[in-house]
Amino acid sequence: MRSDGIYVRFAPVHRSFRRLPFDGIERVERTEFGLLTYGGIGIRWTPNTVAYMTTWGSGIKIDRENAKSIVIGSQDPSVLLETIDELH
C-alpha cells in the first residue's frame, strides 16, 4: 500500500502491480469465505468480483465505483484494514 492507493500483484501471473486508487474505493470491509466461494485458489472472476485467493478463510473486500469488487485473501485482514484507514 502507498499513499495513493492499494497495489496488488499476483505473481507469476501479473508482471506489474495493479493499482486501486483510494479515490475510486467506496468501501473496504473484512470478509470470510470458504475454499470454493470463488471457485478455488488463484485469481478468480465472478460477474461482480475479482478475487485474489491464496487460501480459504478471511480477507478484505474492496467495493469500487463503476468497477468490479476486489477480494484479497489475507492471514491477517485486520492489519490491512488498519493500514487502509491510516492512508485513506
HELIX and SHEET records of a PDB file:
HELIX    1   1 PHE A   22  GLY A   24  5                                   3    
HELIX    2   2 PRO A   77  LEU A   87  1                                  11    
SHEET    1   A 2 GLY A   5  VAL A   8  0                                        
SHEET    2   A 2 ARG A  18  PRO A  21 -1                                        
SHEET    1   B 5 ILE A  25  PHE A  33  0                                        
SHEET    2   B 5 GLY A  57  ARG A  64 -1                                        
SHEET    3   B 5 SER A  69  GLY A  73 -1                                        
SHEET    4   B 5 THR A  49  MET A  53  1                                        
SHEET    5   B 5 GLY A  42  TRP A  45 -1                                        
END                                                                             
